[in-house]
Amino acid sequence: MPVESGSSAAARQAKQKRKSHSLSIRRTNSTEQDRSGLQRDMLEGQDSKLPLSLRSNLLDLFSQIEREFENLYIENLELRREIETLNDRLAAEGQTFEGADLAKGALKTKASHSTSQLSQKLKTTYKASTSKIVSSFKATTSRAVCQLVREYVGHRDGIWDLSVTRTQPVVLGTASADHTAMLWSIETGKCLLKYLGHQGSVNSIKFHPTEQMALTASGDQTAHIWRYMVQLPTPQPVADISQTPCEDDVDFSDKDEADGEVDGPNDCPSLRVATTTLRSHQGVVIAADWLVGGKQVVTASWDRAANLYDVETSELVHSLTGHDQELTHCCTHPTQRLVVTSSRDTTFRLWDFRDPSIHSVNVFQGHTDTVTSAVFTVGDNVVSGSDDRTVKVWDLKNMRSPIATIRTDSAVNRISVSVNQKIIALPHDNRQVRLFDMSGVRLARLPRSNRQGHRRMVCCSAWCEDNTSCNLFTCGFDRQAIGWNINIPALLQEK
């Protein structure tokens, strides 16, 4: 059976491409004429309150979008034809090779290898071009169920941070730009205590691992340690909120401001005096956390340094310097004397205090923009989020490169990782909250519509591992914190 030569096949392909291109041009021109006539008919025949010029512009934009999709579809068809042609050539060359001698066989093997590489490249290009359209229509067979349980409203300004106590009674703490920190009953949404000791925005709140003590960081260049005593009220029946699959929410409206001015809880007791005040920074203290055991704390500041303090004496133990720009977050390991600090210099640093005589530091440059947070997991992992719209999972034993990278469509703020389920909660600037597993597979997106969810930037997320009605909390600049019940099916977790 004669085999078509490479030059004649290439000429035939070029001729077919020119022919199909000319046909598509003629078809496009005629289609555009038909569209213009159709637009005029639609504009004259429809009864609309929109101005005629605006309606015409809208129709023109939609027609441009349709032309783009049409061109992409034609390009995909041409790529598919080229792939089929190359596959035919490969099959033909394989038949010729069987009866050839060794010298010719070597040449044909080389040609076949280069042709197969080109075929693979065309297949990859075809898959990449079509995945942009196909991925939008993928349906998941098993979905996580996310239910909004309760809203915690009472702050007069945006909420920067939140945390859940690790001891009984289990309460929710929030830190706000209104210069206050509040403790809330998780089950009732009632404010239990308001801390008024700071003179600036309260940027962070963390609870002592074993005692009823809170650590807050503020824009007044200080960090405060204060004791609290609260009594939980009687739980009220939870409102009947239908369970919402996380992927099916529709954003019907966009309320940029909260509905009216929200007054703080009038019957909420207040606390004004700190047990310990930590003063060493020359700039805003943006975050603070307790080291394991609760005898030391670490603070991160815009003065480009992180400070390690002794809680009992309030003395400065170490000043952790090295970042080139302002720090954005700090976090401590739950079981080891390890600290991670993140910065606007696109890096995060791992500080090791396990040896009392010396502390070491490792610098990691995995992001291209501000690292907004980096947190430890119970295992040997660090998860970092950035304004470059990525989240990276790192292995503490080998941190030369991330073991997983999550790419998103918006800047990522203070993330959190569930201890039990190892699920990463990502709060975004675009008001979304997404859930991923440690391998980078997306599990869910929390609902956001005109009925529920955040209306402004989501600043922070925090998991609650206790047996409460909520197991995830989020807060944002819509002045509220929200408690969610997240039910991840076992099938999704195994994936």
N, C-alpha and C positions, 0 to 999 in steps of 0.2 A: 504493500500500500504506500503510495508516494506521500512524503511529508512536506508540508509547505515550508519554504525557507524562512529564516528570521527576517530578512529585508523585505520580502514580499508581504509577510504577516504584519510587519510594522507599518508598511505603506497602506495595507488594507485597513488597519485599525485607525490610522490618521485620517483616511478618507471617510470612514464611518463617523469619526468624531466630528469632522468638519460638517458632514451632512446633518448629523443630529443637532449640532450647534446652530446651523443655519435654520433648521426647522424650528428649533426652540425660539430663535429670535423672531422668526415670522409669526409663530404662535403667540409669543409674548406681546408683539406689537398689535396683533389683531385682538388679543385678549384685553390689552389696555384700552383700545378703542371701545370694545364692548363694555368694559367696566365704566368708562367715563359716561357712556350713554345710560348705563344702568344706574349710575350715581345720580344723574340728572333726574331720571324717572323716580328714583326713591325720594329725592329731596322734594320733588313737586307733589308726590302722591301721599307722603306721610304727614300726619298732623303732630308736630312736636313744638315744645316751648323753647327749644334751643335755637339760637340765631342760625341763619342759613350758612354763614361763613364758617361757624364752628362745626356744624354738621358736615360741611364739605371737607373740612380739614380732618375730621375724625374718619370719614370714609376713605380719604386719601391715605391716611396712616394705616388703616386696616388693609387696604389694597397693597401697600408696600410690604407689610408683614406677610401677606399671602404670596407675593412674588418671591420673597426670600425663602419661604418654605418650598415653593415650587422649584426654585433653582437648586436648593439643597437636595430635593428629591431627584431631580434630573441628574445631578452629580453622583448621587448614590447609585442610580441605575447604570451610569457609565462605568463606575468603579466595579460594579458587579459583573458587567460584561467583560471588562479587562481581566478580572479574576478568572472567569470561566475560560477565556481565551488562553490565559497562561496555564491553567490546569490541563487544557487540551494539549498544549505544547509539551508539557511535562509528561503526560501519558504517552504521546507519540515518541518522544525521545527515549523514554524507558523501553519501548518496544524495539527501537533501533539499536539500543545498547546491548541487547541480548545477543545479537548476531555479529557484533563488531569485534575487532581484535583488541589487544591490550592497549596499544598506543592510542587508538581512537577512543577507547573506553575511558582512558584517563582524561582526555580533553572533554569528552562529553560529561564526565562526572563533575568536572570543574564548572562547565557551563550550566549543568543542572543545578549545582549548588547555588550559583549566583542567581539563577532564575527563581529558585525556591525562596531565596532571601527577598527578592523583589515581590514575589507573591505574598510572602508573609507580611511585608511592609504595607502592601495594598490592603490586605485583610485587616491589619491593625488600624489603618486610616479609615477604612469603611466602618469598623466597629466604633471608633471614636466619634465619627461624624453623626452616626445614627443614635449613639447612646444619649446625646443631649436631648433628643426628642423622646426616645423610648423610656428613659428613666423617669420622666414626668408622669408616665401612665402606669408605673409598676404598682401592683396591689400586694399588700402583705396579707398572708393567710392568718396570722395570729398577732393580735395587737395588744399592747399594754393598755390597761385601764387606769386613767388618772381622774381622780375625783377631787374637786375643790371642797374642802371640809369647812374651813373657817377663815374669816378675815380679821386681822388685828389692826384696828384703826384707832388713832389717838395722837400720833405725832403731827406736829405743825409743819414739818419739812421732810425732805426725802430721807429714806433710811439707807444708810451705807452698809450696815453689817448686821448679822444676827447669829445667834448661837443657842444651843440647848444644853441644859445642865447635865452633868454626868452622874449626879447623885440625886437622891430623893430630898425634897419633892422635885419632880421634873417640871421645869418651867422654861419658857422661851424668853430670851433676852434680845433686845433690839438697840442699835446705836444710830442716832439720827443727827442730821445737820442742824436740828433745832436746839442743839447744845444739851440734849438730855439722852439718857438711856432708860429703857423701861423693861420691867419684868412682867410677863403675861401668863395667865393660866391657859394651857394648851387646850383644855377641854371646853372652857366657857368663853374664851376670848376676852376675859376681863383683865384690866391692868391691876397688877398686884403691888407694884412699887415703881416710883419714878426717881431716878438719880439726877440731882441738879448740881453736882459739884464742879463741873467743867465750865470754863469761860469761852469755849470755842466748840466747833463741830465735833461730835463724838464719832470717830471714824471706825472704831473696832470694839468688840466686846467678846470676852472669853471667860469661861467659868473654871474655877479651881477643880482639879480632878477628884478631890475627896471632901472638901469643905464648902460651906456656903459663902463663898467669896467670889467676887467678880473683878475682872481686870479690863479697864477701858483705856483707850488711847484717843487723844484729842488734838485738835488744831491749836490749842493753847500751849503746845510744846511740852506737855506733861502726859504721864500715864498714871492712873489712879487705881488703887486696890481698895475695895470697900466690901464690907460684910453686909449681908442681908438676912432677914428673917421674914418669911411669907407663909401664909396659910391658904391652902387651896380652897376655893369655894365649891359648893355642890355642883356637879356637872349638870348641864341642861341638855334636853334632848336635841340631837343634831337634826338640822333641817333636812328634809327629804330632797336631796340633790341627786338627780339621775346621773348614773355613771356615764362618763363621756369617753369614747375611744380617742386616744391622744392625737390621731392623725386626721380626724374628720372635722376639726373646728373651722369655722368661717368667721373672718373678721368683718363684722357688719358695720362697725363705726369706730372712729378713732377719737377718743376723748383725751385731749392733751392736758386737761386740768382735772383735778378732783372735783366732784360735784359739790361746790360750795366750800367754805372754810370749815374745817373740822376742829372742834374744840377738844382740848385734852380732857381726859377723864377727871371729873371734879372730885370724885370720892377716892381717888388713888392716893395712898400715902406717899410721902416724899422723903428723900434722904439727901442731905446737903454736904456732909463732911466725910472725907475719905479716911480710911484707916492708914494708908501709906500713899505718899505722893512721890513719884519718881521724876527727878529733874536733872537732865544732863544734855538734852538735845537742844540744838540751835534752830530747829525748824519744826514744821508740823509733824506730829507723831501719827503715822498713818495706820499702824497695826501693832498688835502686841499679842503674846501667847505665853502660856505656862510651859516650862520644861517638865519632863516626866518627874513625878514626885511632888511637884508644886512648891519647891523651895527656891526656885529661881524663875525669873521671867525674862523674856527677850522682847525688845521694842524695835520698830523700824521707823525711820524718819526721812523727811525730805532733805535733811542735812547730809545725806549720802552714807549714813552710818547706821548700824544696828548695835544696840547696847544690851549687855547681859547684866542683870541686877540680882542681888541677894534680897529675897523678900523680907527676911527678918530684920536686917539692918538697913535696907533700902540703899545700900552702897553699890557703886558701879564696879562690876567684876572684870568685864572685858568690853572694849569698844571694837566692834567688828567693822573695819574699814576696808575699802577696796573698790566698791562700786563707783562708776564714773558719773552717774546721775542719781536722781532722787529714787529712794526705795518706794515700792508700792505695796509690799506685803511681806509677812514673815509667818512661818509655820514650824512647829516642833513635832518630832516623831513621837507617837503614842507610847512607845516602850523603850526607846533608846535616847541617849543624850545627843541628838542630832537636830540641827536647825537649818532651814532653807530660807533664803531671802531672795526676793525678786526685785527688779529695778527697771527703770525706764531706759537703761543702757542696753537693752535687749538680752541681758543675761540673767541667770539666777545662780546663786552660790550655795554650796553645801558646806556647812560648818560642823566639824566633828569635835565634841567635847567629852568623848568617852574616856580619854586619857586625861586625868586631872592635871598632869604636868605640862601638857602641850595641846593646843588645838590646831587642827589642820583645816584647809579650805580647798575646795575644788570649784572651778568656774566652768559653766556650761553655756555654750553659745548656739542654741538650737533654734532661736527665733530671729525674725527680722524687724520686729517692732517691740514696743514696751511689753515686758512680761508682767501681766497684771496680778498673777498669783501662781504659787507653786506649793503643792500640798503633798504630804506623805500618805501612803496607804498602810494598812496593817501589815502587809507583806513587805517585800523589798522593792517597792516602786515609788517613784515620784511622778506626779502629774502636773504639768505646767500649762497655763493658758496665757494667751497673748492678744494684743491688739492687731496682730497680723492675721487674725481670724483662724488660728490653728490651736489645737490642743495636742500635746505630745505626752506619751507615756514612756517613762524611763525605768531602767533596771539599775538599782543601786550597785549591783555587783559589776556592771559593765555599762557605764553611762557615756560611752563615746558616741553613740547614736541612739535615737529613740526606737523602742520596739513597736510603737504604733503611733500614727499621726492621724488626727481627726481634723478635717477641713470644713469650715463653716462659712456662712454668708455674712457674718457680723462679728465685731470685736467681742471677745470673751472676758467677762469680769471674774469675780471671786468664785472659783469652783469648789466643789466638795465631792468626796467619794464615800459611798456607803460602805460601812465596815462589814456588814453581813453579806450583802449581795454584790459588792464591788461594782457598783454602778456610779458613773460620773454624771453629775448634774452641772450643766453649762448654762449660766445666765448670760444673756446677750444685751448689747446696746439696743437692738431692734425690738426689745420687749418679749422676745421668745425665751423659753427655757427648754433645752433638749437634753435627753438622757442617752448615754452611750455605755457600752460595756468596756472592759479594759483592753480588749482587742481592737477597739475602734468601730465596732458595729453599732449603728444607730438603733435604739430600742423604742424611743417614743419622743413626742413633743407635747408639752403641757398645753391644754386648751387656752386660747386667748381670743375673746370675742367681745361684743358690747355687753355681754351678760356676766362674764367672769374672766379672771386673769388680770395681768398687769397692763396698765395704760401708759406707762412710761418705762424708761430704761430699768432693767432688772440688774441690781448691783451685786447680789450675793445669794448663795444657796447654802443650806445646812440640812444634813440628814439627822433623824432621830431614830436611834436603834431600840428604844424602849417600847413597851406595848401601849402606845397611845393611839388616838384616832388618826393622827397625822404622822407620817414618816418622812416627809420632806417639807421644808419651809423655804420660801423665797421672799425677798424684799426688794423694793425699788424706789424710784423717785416719784411714784404716785402716792407716797406717804403711807403706804400700808404694807404689812407683811401678810402672807397667805400660807395657810397650812393645807397640804395636799396628802391624799392617800394614794400611793402608787402601788398597783398590783401588776407585777411583771410575771407573765406566764412562764412556767419552767421551760417550755420549748424555746422561748426567746433567750433565756439566760444560758441555756446550753449552747446556743449558737454563738 
